[in-house]
Amino acid sequence: MDYNECKKELDATRREHSRLQNELRSVTAELEMITSESAKEEARYKIQLKEAKDIELQRHVEHCCKVYRDAVASVDRKIDSLGKQHEENLSKITAESIISTESSDREYYQEIKGTLEELAENLLKTLGLRFKDELMSQLGTQKITLKPEDLPSFIAYFTSLNAELFKNADKNDHSISDLLKQTTNGITLERLKENPINLILAFLLLAIGSVVFAEIVLPFYVIALMVSLIFNLRKHYKLYKAILVMKAVQDNIAAIEDMLLKQAEKKAKARREREDRLYNKCLREYLDEKDSATARMHSAEEKAKESFVFHGGNLATARKADLASLQNKLYRLKQQKERLEFDIQRMLKRSIEQEKTLARIAGDIPKEYLNPEKVGSDFIFNPKFIFDVEHNNPEFFMHPEASCLFIYKDFDDVVSFVKLINLQLRVRFSPSAFTSDVYDRKYGGIAFQPFIADSYKHLFQIHVNSEEFTQAFKDVDELITKRTRLILSSSDDIKSYNSLMLSSESVPESYMFSFLLDPEQSDVQNESFLRAYRVGGKLGVFFHVFVQKDVFFEFGDSARTLANEAGKCFILQNGKYNQRAKNYVMETMIKDNNRTSLPTL
């Protein structure tokens, strides 16, 4: 098997192996993702199942315990209503409400006020307004203060005194004020002026009365006056006591009201305590009833929980279907993963076998291309040259079948390349099918002397000076002229011409491989060289020009000519070659006004 075919098969196997590995990674990632999602979904399902179970359990418990819950709620409503009623009752039990609503306290207070008003009225009737006001004004200069504990007995005394003193208050007591009032009201100056006779009669009666009064009435009058004096003194003393008591009541009316308020507060406190006792008693009964109902409810809840059975319902059915689909998908992916792993192992074994085959073929390549004892027999040019056989990975140089420009860094790479090409030419070509020329003005071609054979001197020639260069260029130009008429008249190029000659058992034309090392400006400007460099490829004349990179950078127009007229341009560096486009070479590797330094190769 050919090396290239084996290499293609190995590359195809490696690509397939890489594709299978990528597919395996994708399947593995998908499998891991699905497994992870499955775990997450299982966790979510458990949460949803627990939530659904809790909801159903709650419904079941509520259904079984509805009667008991209603009973507890009913007791709670009773307790709430009892509390509100208790608060309402307490808000109504106040001293003010007792005073305003209790008939005894209200009447007691009204009786005091009424008695006080009655006493004031009776005093007014008895003493008259002037004497009453005068007496009250005299008493108003000092205040009578009673002790709180004396108030009840004093009020009782005040009430009894008023009743005793003025029980005949409606009768005329002939007080001095009333007598004066009656006398003043009965006899007026106007009446006397109206009737003079009456005035005379009055004086007569007064004179007669005076005599009678002095003789008869006066003794009895004095006795009556003494009795009246004693009686009035006793009565006036009672009036004085009444006035003092009334003043005391007026001065202590606030204390009396405070006493009544305290009595009412005492009653309110007693009633609130009684209300609290009734409330607490009722509340205990309700709480006992609630505890009993709550205990029955808890017992019913426990029984409901024990009897509850949950099968998952629609959630479990849907989960079962999803789980079946997931299991099928996981099974398919696992099967696919196993198949891919098997195919990968198969591709790996195949690639190992192909690598061994390729290594064996690569080991035979040096014998085919680089065997110095072998003499070639080909007349048709094969452009494939072995370039590197290290690590069982041969690297080939494909000759463009045209002139080539090589820009190098180290001269050793040039020597190695020229030797490698010429060795393979001898191994593959018939000695009569090719010739080689080396143009080496700088080193005189010392490195290539081993290629000169005494019996085949025409196969390999070395040119070392300008005269030899010029003559060799002239000979090449004549060959170009000859072959132009010979080859291009009947064929497109030398390869088709030689094939035609060989098919007719005629003599084919030989190939010329020329290697121009470090040319000078005059070499590049030589018309014969330029002609062969430009058109020699079709006629079997292949010029290979090697220029050091720094020299090429300063070569100016000659460098542009070499790059522009070459079939292909290459960079030789560190034992490797790399093809470069002509435009790249002319734009970056030749000095001009815009470029003053050479880029890194």
FENNORFEN-V457323 format. One record per pair of residues at least 12 apart in sequence whose C-alpha atoms are under 6 Angstrom apart, sorted by the first residue. I is the first residue (numbers start at 1). J is the second residue. D is the distance in Angstrom with one decimal. If there is no record, write none. Layout:
I J D
I J D
//
This chain:
3 361 6.0
10 354 5.8
17 344 5.8
17 347 5.6
61 301 5.8
61 304 5.5
65 300 6.0
68 297 5.0
72 290 5.7
72 293 5.7
75 290 5.9
93 268 5.6
94 268 5.6
95 264 4.6
95 265 4.6
95 268 5.9
98 264 6.0
144 248 5.3
359 392 5.3
362 392 5.6
369 424 5.5
370 424 5.9
374 427 5.4
375 427 5.1
376 427 4.7
376 428 4.0
376 429 4.5
376 430 4.8
377 429 5.2
377 430 4.0
378 428 5.9
378 429 4.6
378 430 5.3
379 433 5.4
383 398 5.5
383 399 4.7
384 397 6.0
384 398 4.8
385 397 5.0
401 537 5.8
402 537 4.1
402 542 5.6
402 567 5.2
403 533 5.8
403 542 4.9
403 543 4.7
403 544 5.8
403 566 5.4
403 567 5.2
404 544 4.9
404 566 5.3
404 567 5.6
404 568 5.2
404 569 6.0
405 545 5.0
405 569 4.8
406 545 6.0
406 546 4.7
406 570 4.9
406 571 5.7
407 546 5.9
407 547 5.1
407 548 5.7
407 549 5.5
407 571 5.0
408 548 5.0
408 549 5.7
408 571 5.9
408 572 4.6
409 548 5.9
409 549 5.9
409 573 5.7
413 575 5.8
433 510 4.3
434 510 4.8
434 511 4.3
434 512 5.6
435 459 4.4
435 512 4.9
436 459 5.9
436 460 4.7
436 512 5.9
436 513 4.7
436 514 5.7
437 460 5.8
437 461 4.9
437 462 5.8
437 514 4.6
438 462 4.8
438 514 5.9
438 515 4.7
439 463 4.8
439 515 6.0
439 516 4.6
439 517 5.8
440 464 5.1
440 517 5.3
441 464 4.4
441 465 5.3
444 464 4.9
473 528 5.6
473 529 5.4
474 528 6.0
477 528 5.3
493 538 4.6
493 539 6.0
494 538 5.9
494 539 5.2
494 540 5.8
511 540 4.8
512 541 4.8
513 542 5.1
514 543 4.7
514 544 6.0
515 543 6.0
515 544 4.7
515 545 6.0
516 544 6.0
516 545 4.7
517 546 4.9
518 546 5.7
518 547 4.9
534 565 5.6
553 589 5.6
553 590 4.4
553 591 5.3
554 591 5.9
563 582 5.9
//
